[in-house]
């Protein structure tokens, strides 16, 4: 059995990077829709996958394709194949001092 054939049998999924957990690790959220068993209304659901990112190339908000792989750590069973679409804007952390400077309060003079 060739290596290519064995890889093609693995599951793949497409989702969005929701968190960077540490070096070479990300969380990918895979959304899907399913009907309610009794009322038949379509419900939005999601699966969160712990994914190995060997090159640290994915950022929060990126759309990525992942593939099932051997266990890499306690939770990681998936790895990134490629980044399909980059996030439009990278969010920057805002500190309390930045907010305090921008918003006037009773103690500060205008």
LINGICOR-V306672 format. One record per backbone hydrogen bond with DSSP energy under -0.5 kcal/mol. CO is the residue of the C=O (numbers start at 1). NH is the residue of the N-H. E is the energy in kcal/mol with one decimal. If there is no record, write none. Layout:
BEGIN
CO&NH&E  CO&NH&E
END
This chain:
BEGIN
2&6&-1.6  3&7&-2.0  4&8&-1.8  5&9&-0.7  6&9&-0.6  7&10&-1.4  11&68&-2.5  13&66&-3.0  15&64&-2.8  16&29&-3.1  17&61&-2.8  19&21&-0.6  19&27&-2.8  22&25&-1.4  24&53&-2.1  25&21&-1.2  25&22&-1.1  26&51&-3.0  27&18&-2.7  27&19&-1.2  28&30&-0.6  28&49&-3.0  29&16&-2.4  29&31&-0.7  30&47&-1.7  32&45&-3.2  34&43&-3.0  36&40&-1.5  41&36&-2.5  43&34&-2.1  45&32&-2.4  47&30&-3.2  47&49&-0.6  49&28&-2.6  49&51&-0.6  50&77&-1.0  50&78&-0.9  51&26&-2.2  52&54&-0.6  52&80&-2.1  53&56&-1.2  59&62&-2.0  62&17&-2.5  62&64&-0.6  63&84&-1.9  63&85&-1.8  64&15&-2.3  65&81&-3.1  65&82&-1.1  66&13&-2.1  67&79&-2.2  75&77&-0.5  76&72&-2.4  76&73&-1.0  77&69&-2.6  78&52&-2.4  79&67&-2.8  82&65&-2.5  82&84&-0.7  85&63&-2.9  89&91&-0.6  95&99&-1.5  96&100&-2.5  97&101&-2.0  98&102&-1.4  99&103&-2.1  102&104&-0.6
END
